[in-house]
Amino acid sequence: MSKLNWSHYQEATKGSAPASLLMKALQHVPQTGQVLDIGAGGLRDSRFLLAQGFEVYAMDREPSFANLAFEIKNDAFEYVVCNVERFAFPKQRYVLVNAQYVLPYVRKEELPRVLIDVEQSLVPGGVFCGQLFGLRDAWKDQPTISAYPAAKIRELFRPFEDVDIDEKEFDRETAMGSPKHWHVYNMIAKTSTS
Ligand SMILES: C[S@@+](CC[C@H](N)C(=O)[O-])C[C@H]1O[C@@H](n2cnc3c(N)ncnc32)[C@H](O)[C@@H]1O
């Protein structure tokens, strides 16, 4: 997606409700604590998580999105412009890692290591939520997108102890109003409690 389109995306999603997958994942997060929001975009989820009492570390590789972060005056909020492929993940820090519609943009050769880093950055019993695209997604052949068969997705999430995979296929407009066929794997994955 071009830079121009990302700024349109930011406008289109600013102020919208938090991701439904995030709401589902929060049922598995027992306590407040530190959350990592990867590919935070227009910060809809970061703002919601702050309001729930979490400390939020948000990251996005698109520099033009940082302007929204400056508007958030909250000591529990930190923001960094960074590509997740180069992020120095801390060990056992987050109760939740939220990655709404960002992993499809991570290069295929980097995703296995990124997911291992995500798993190791979670506290025992910590939760990851995010999506990958399946092979019937309309964007599967775009050069900046990666799509996967179900078996590969199960393999990628092997570092996690407990994985819930919810495959969905539907037609719906994108945030910017274009028609699209979506083939999405919604993932909620937990680390071991010990
Ligand atoms: C489809 S938007 C989703 C934004 C937000 N998570 C939401 O659900 O509203 C994808 C976001 O991921 C960011 N992004 C894409 N690839 C990334 C990467 N490798 N590292 C960090 N951010 C990335 C984009 O800049 C964009 O803000």
The ligand as a MOL file (V3000), in Angstrom:
LIG
                    3D

  0  0  0     0  0            999 V3000
M  V30 BEGIN CTAB
M  V30 COUNTS 27 29 0 0 0
M  V30 BEGIN ATOM
M  V30 1 C -3.8920 -2.6760 8.1020 0
M  V30 2 S -3.0380 -1.5810 9.1490 0 CHG=1
M  V30 3 C -3.6790 -2.0560 10.7530 0
M  V30 4 C -3.5360 -0.9710 11.7820 0
M  V30 5 C -4.1070 -1.2860 13.1540 0
M  V30 6 N -3.4740 -2.4650 13.7390 0
M  V30 7 C -5.5960 -1.4700 13.0850 0
M  V30 8 O -6.0600 -2.6140 13.1990 0
M  V30 9 O -6.3080 -0.4780 12.9040 0 CHG=-1
M  V30 10 C -1.4180 -2.2770 9.2020 0
M  V30 11 C -0.4310 -1.4190 9.9670 0
M  V30 12 O 0.7620 -2.1510 10.1270 0
M  V30 13 C 1.8680 -1.3190 9.8430 0
M  V30 14 N 2.9430 -2.2070 9.4050 0
M  V30 15 C 2.9890 -2.9370 8.2650 0
M  V30 16 N 4.1000 -3.6810 8.2320 0
M  V30 17 C 4.7600 -3.4300 9.3870 0
M  V30 18 C 5.9890 -3.8950 9.9250 0
M  V30 19 N 6.7580 -4.7840 9.2700 0
M  V30 20 N 6.3940 -3.4350 11.1290 0
M  V30 21 C 5.6290 -2.5240 11.8180 0
M  V30 22 N 4.4590 -2.0310 11.3350 0
M  V30 23 C 4.0320 -2.4870 10.1330 0
M  V30 24 C 1.3770 -0.3340 8.8060 0
M  V30 25 O 2.1550 0.8460 8.7760 0
M  V30 26 C -0.0690 -0.1080 9.2780 0
M  V30 27 O -0.1540 0.9240 10.2170 0
M  V30 END ATOM
M  V30 BEGIN BOND
M  V30 1 1 1 2
M  V30 2 1 2 3
M  V30 3 1 2 10
M  V30 4 1 3 4
M  V30 5 1 4 5
M  V30 6 1 5 6
M  V30 7 1 5 7
M  V30 8 2 7 8
M  V30 9 1 7 9
M  V30 10 1 10 11
M  V30 11 1 11 12
M  V30 12 1 11 26
M  V30 13 1 12 13
M  V30 14 1 13 14
M  V30 15 1 13 24
M  V30 16 1 14 15
M  V30 17 1 14 23
M  V30 18 2 15 16
M  V30 19 1 16 17
M  V30 20 1 17 18
M  V30 21 2 17 23
M  V30 22 1 18 19
M  V30 23 2 18 20
M  V30 24 1 20 21
M  V30 25 2 21 22
M  V30 26 1 22 23
M  V30 27 1 24 25
M  V30 28 1 24 26
M  V30 29 1 26 27
M  V30 END BOND
M  V30 END CTAB
M  END
